[in-house]
C-alpha cells in the first residue's frame, strides 16, 4: 500500500511544470492563438529593428524630385509620399508608435481598472456603490467621442493620447475584475484566509488577484487592438500624433487627398492597421479559449 501511495502521489514541485505543459499544449493546438502570436511578434520585431531595416529617416524629406513614387520603385519598395519620404521607413517607425500607444494605454487601463475592481468587489457596500456609479457614468458616454473631447481640451500629442485613452478605457477592466472578485470572495479558500488572520490587502493581492489574471490578460490583449484603432482615429482627425511624426492614422489622413493619384498612400497604412488589429484579436480570442474554457460555448 505504501508503494502504491508513493506511485500515485504527485510531488508539489511538479504541479506547476505540469500545468505549464498543459497550457503550452492547448496553445499549440489553438490556431487563433498561434497565428495571432506570429502576426504580433512579426510586427513587434519589425518595429524594434526599424532603424536597421531601412536606411532612411522617417521624418526627413528625401528628395522632392521623387514624390509620390509608386510601390516597387528603386530604393523605395513601398514608394514615397508627397514630400519624397520613404514610405517603408514611415510604416516601420509608425508601428513603433502604434504598439507603444496600445501597450501604454492598456497598462494604464489595467492598473486603474484592476485596482478599482478589486476594491469595489471585495469591500462592497458604499465603496462598491461609488465605484459602480463612476463606471456607469463612463459607460454612458461613447468612448470615441469622449476621447475626442478630451484631446480637444488637452491638445494633440503622444502623451495626451496616453492620458485620454488610458483614463477612459479602464471601466471595462474594472467591471470584469469586480465580477470575478464577487464570484470568488465567498469561496472556501477566502474564508480560510480570513480565519487565518490575513489582512484585506493580502487577500486581494495573494488570493483574489491571481484568479483574475486570465480574464485580465485576455481583455488587455484585445484592448491593445482597440487602443491602436482609437489612436489611428484621433490621428486621422488631426487630434493625435502630429506630422511629420510617422503615425498610421495621420498617414491615412494625408493619403486621402491623393486617393486617385497615389492610392498606395492610403492602402498601405490601412492594410497595416487591419493586419495588426486582426493579429491582436486572434491572439486575444485564442487566449480566451485557453485561459477561460467556460467562454468557449
Secondary structure as the mmCIF struct_conf table of DSSP 4:
data_model
#
loop_
_struct_conf.conf_type_id
_struct_conf.id
_struct_conf.beg_label_comp_id
_struct_conf.beg_label_asym_id
_struct_conf.beg_label_seq_id
_struct_conf.end_label_comp_id
_struct_conf.end_label_asym_id
_struct_conf.end_label_seq_id
HELX_RH_AL_P HELX_RH_AL_P1 UNK A 2 UNK A 8
HELX_RH_AL_P HELX_RH_AL_P2 UNK A 12 UNK A 29
HELX_RH_AL_P HELX_RH_AL_P3 UNK A 31 UNK A 48
TURN_TY1_P TURN_TY1_P1 UNK A 49 UNK A 49
HELX_RH_AL_P HELX_RH_AL_P4 UNK A 50 UNK A 53
BEND BEND1 UNK A 55 UNK A 56
BEND BEND2 UNK A 58 UNK A 60
HELX_RH_3T_P HELX_RH_3T_P1 UNK A 64 UNK A 66
TURN_TY1_P TURN_TY1_P2 UNK A 67 UNK A 68
HELX_LH_PP_P HELX_LH_PP_P1 UNK A 69 UNK A 70
TURN_TY1_P TURN_TY1_P3 UNK A 71 UNK A 72
STRN STRN1 UNK A 73 UNK A 73
TURN_TY1_P TURN_TY1_P4 UNK A 74 UNK A 75
STRN STRN2 UNK A 76 UNK A 76
TURN_TY1_P TURN_TY1_P5 UNK A 77 UNK A 78
STRN STRN3 UNK A 80 UNK A 80
TURN_TY1_P TURN_TY1_P6 UNK A 82 UNK A 83
STRN STRN4 UNK A 86 UNK A 86
HELX_RH_AL_P HELX_RH_AL_P5 UNK A 87 UNK A 123
HELX_RH_AL_P HELX_RH_AL_P6 UNK A 125 UNK A 139
TURN_TY1_P TURN_TY1_P7 UNK A 140 UNK A 140
BEND BEND3 UNK A 141 UNK A 141
HELX_RH_AL_P HELX_RH_AL_P7 UNK A 143 UNK A 154
BEND BEND4 UNK A 156 UNK A 157
HELX_RH_AL_P HELX_RH_AL_P8 UNK A 158 UNK A 166
TURN_TY1_P TURN_TY1_P8 UNK A 167 UNK A 169
HELX_RH_AL_P HELX_RH_AL_P9 UNK A 170 UNK A 184
TURN_TY1_P TURN_TY1_P9 UNK A 185 UNK A 186
BEND BEND5 UNK A 187 UNK A 187
HELX_RH_AL_P HELX_RH_AL_P10 UNK A 188 UNK A 195
TURN_TY1_P TURN_TY1_P10 UNK A 196 UNK A 197
HELX_RH_AL_P HELX_RH_AL_P11 UNK A 200 UNK A 202
HELX_RH_PI_P HELX_RH_PI_P1 UNK A 203 UNK A 208
HELX_RH_AL_P HELX_RH_AL_P12 UNK A 209 UNK A 236
TURN_TY1_P TURN_TY1_P11 UNK A 237 UNK A 238
BEND BEND6 UNK A 239 UNK A 241
HELX_LH_PP_P HELX_LH_PP_P2 UNK A 242 UNK A 242
TURN_TY1_P TURN_TY1_P12 UNK A 243 UNK A 244
BEND BEND7 UNK A 245 UNK A 245
HELX_RH_AL_P HELX_RH_AL_P13 UNK A 248 UNK A 255
HELX_RH_3T_P HELX_RH_3T_P2 UNK A 256 UNK A 258
TURN_TY1_P TURN_TY1_P13 UNK A 259 UNK A 261
TURN_TY1_P TURN_TY1_P14 UNK A 263 UNK A 263
HELX_RH_AL_P HELX_RH_AL_P14 UNK A 264 UNK A 291
HELX_RH_3T_P HELX_RH_3T_P3 UNK A 293 UNK A 296
#
